[in-house]
């Protein structure tokens, strides 16, 4: 029986798994087809790809900056230099933007490269049996671990683990916001000298030209488009049944903004992150309940960014070291 089960392979899950693996045996379960969570990279036409979740890393804390600089030295990440336009004209601190060398999930891949990970494995039930956990998957397979770490979005956490951490989460004020993302490839367009654009628009909030990340060479032009929060909220529960309709609406708006015509589209898709991020920090950075040998870390403890997930995972690890499992 292994020491720790970690549910989720995003920034929080891969970080806590990497830290725990220095001392304990660890295994990961993730419902997705590969690692990364919201740092996922979507492949298209062999080596072409889209970062259809998290777009870049901009460190704010010294600890996260040091972590990223170490990864840069190892060529896991690189700087995303170029033109980043902001038509909202909001005053913002200019921060360096880092991206994965091959995809933004490169960080997660690197952190868990020596840890067994099970993908397409949705955890549907967890049960504590006096001194160990029984983990049940959607295919009814069961696995047993001494300790359990969850890194899922807050609404899913409440459904899965409320009976074990009800008191700890009762006062946490978390509101997860959705995001609708469209990925699209066009033919016969020249690459613009623009990396990304932040729009002042009611539908589209942000768009990134994937070609500027210098991961591939192609005559096609690839864009990742992320929608405004209010629009995402409006359609998050509707778009799966009306994909053609909403794809057309978003791409028509993109055409109005930048001139890219629908007739030149060679690939397009739409994805919804129902629990994309939480804007506000909670009163805690993590949960570690030794009585049930359960730990929880995620970005939503601290805020909406990947850095918040990384900080939460590091705080959980320090909490486990101070109060190690018995």
HUHU-V743763 format. One record per pair of residues at least 4 apart in sequence whose C-alpha atoms are under 7 Angstrom apart, sorted by the first residue. I is the first residue (numbers start at 1). J is the second residue. Records with the same first field share a line. If there is no record, write none. Layout:
BEGIN
I: J, J
END
This chain:
BEGIN
1: 144, 145
2: 25, 26, 145, 146
3: 24, 25, 26, 145, 146, 147
4: 25, 26, 27, 145, 146, 147, 148
5: 26, 27, 28, 145, 147, 148, 149
6: 13, 17, 27, 28, 29, 148, 149, 150
7: 13, 28, 29, 30, 149, 150, 151
8: 13, 28, 29, 30, 151, 152
9: 13, 14, 28, 30, 35, 36, 37, 108
10: 14, 35, 36, 37, 38, 39, 108
11: 15, 36, 108, 306, 309, 310
12: 16, 151, 297, 298, 309, 310, 313
13: 17, 151
14: 18, 108, 111, 112
15: 19, 111, 310, 313
16: 20, 313, 314, 317
17: 21, 26, 112
18: 22, 111, 112
19: 317
20: 24
21: 25, 26
26: 115
27: 115, 116, 117
28: 116, 117, 118
29: 117, 118, 119, 121
30: 118, 119, 120, 121, 122
31: 119, 120, 121, 122
32: 119, 120
33: 119, 120
34: 119
35: 105, 108, 109
36: 40, 105, 108
38: 53, 54
39: 53, 54, 104, 105
40: 51, 52, 53, 104, 105
41: 49, 50, 51, 52, 103, 104, 105
42: 49, 50, 51, 52
43: 47, 48, 49, 50
44: 48, 49
47: 216
48: 216
50: 183, 210, 224
51: 55, 103, 104
52: 181, 183, 224
56: 97, 98, 99
57: 97, 98, 99
58: 95, 96, 97, 98
59: 64, 65, 307
60: 65
61: 65
62: 66
63: 67
64: 68, 307
65: 69
66: 70
67: 71
68: 72
69: 73
70: 74
71: 75, 76, 77
72: 76, 77, 78
75: 101
76: 100, 101, 106, 107
77: 98, 99, 100, 101
78: 98, 99, 100, 101
79: 97, 98, 99
80: 97, 98, 99, 213
82: 194, 195
83: 193, 194, 195, 196
84: 194, 195, 196, 197
85: 196, 197, 198
86: 197, 198, 199
87: 198, 199, 200
88: 198, 199, 200
99: 104
100: 104, 105, 106, 107
102: 106, 215
105: 109
106: 110
107: 111
108: 112
109: 113
121: 137
122: 137, 138
123: 135, 136, 137, 138
124: 136, 137, 138
125: 135, 136, 137, 160
126: 133, 134, 135, 136, 160
127: 133, 134, 135
128: 132, 133, 134, 292
129: 133
131: 146
132: 144, 145, 146, 147
133: 144, 145, 146, 147
134: 142, 143, 144, 145
135: 142, 143, 144
136: 140, 141, 142, 143
137: 141, 142
147: 293, 294
148: 293, 294, 295
149: 294, 295, 296
150: 295, 296, 297
151: 296, 297, 298
152: 156, 157, 298
153: 157, 275
154: 158
155: 159
156: 160
157: 161
158: 162
161: 165
162: 166
165: 169
166: 170
172: 282, 283
173: 282
174: 278
175: 278
176: 275, 276, 277, 278
177: 275, 276, 277, 278
178: 229, 232, 233, 236, 273, 274, 275, 276
179: 226, 227, 229, 232, 272, 273, 274, 276
180: 226, 227, 232, 271, 272, 273
181: 225, 226, 227, 270, 271, 272
182: 224, 225, 226, 269, 270, 271
183: 223, 224, 225, 268, 269, 270
184: 222, 223, 224, 267, 268, 269
185: 220, 221, 222, 223, 265, 266, 267, 268
186: 220, 221, 222, 264, 265, 266
187: 219, 220, 221, 264, 265, 266
188: 219, 220
189: 220, 221
191: 221
195: 208, 209, 212
196: 207, 208, 209
197: 206, 207, 208
198: 205, 206, 207
199: 204, 205, 206
200: 205
201: 205
202: 228
203: 227, 228, 231
204: 226, 227, 228
205: 226, 227, 228
206: 225, 226, 227
207: 223, 224, 225, 226
208: 223, 224, 225
209: 222, 223, 224
210: 222, 223, 224
211: 221, 222
227: 231, 232
228: 232
229: 233
230: 234
231: 235
232: 236
235: 239
236: 272, 274
238: 242
239: 243, 246
242: 246
243: 247
244: 248
245: 249
246: 250
247: 251, 270
248: 252
249: 253
250: 254
251: 255
252: 256
253: 257
254: 258, 260
255: 259, 260, 261
277: 300, 304
278: 300, 303, 304
279: 303, 304
280: 302, 303
281: 300, 301, 302, 303
282: 301, 302
284: 301
285: 301, 302, 312, 315
286: 296, 297, 301, 312, 315, 316
287: 295, 296, 297, 316
288: 294, 295, 296, 316, 319, 320
289: 293, 294, 295
290: 294, 325
293: 325
297: 312, 313, 316
298: 309, 312, 313
299: 303, 304, 305, 306, 308, 309, 312
300: 304
301: 312
302: 308
303: 308
304: 308
305: 309
306: 310
307: 311
308: 312
309: 313
310: 314
311: 315
312: 316
313: 317
314: 318
315: 319
316: 320
317: 321
318: 322
319: 323
320: 324
END
